[in-house]
């Protein structure tokens, strides 16, 4: 689960664990399967929303 870390400057950081990273890579591979052109990949990714569950610490 992604953790949002608040700091004193008002900017937040998001800490990802190994499972989060693997899930992001898996989704990327599923979305872009069969695409070899940079612009085709960008077009597919532009039409996809990726959401991470969060836990505020």
Secondary structure, 3 states (H helix, E strand, C coil): CEEEEECCCCCEEEECCHHHHHHHHHHHHHHHCCCCCHHHHHHHHHCCCCCCCEEEC
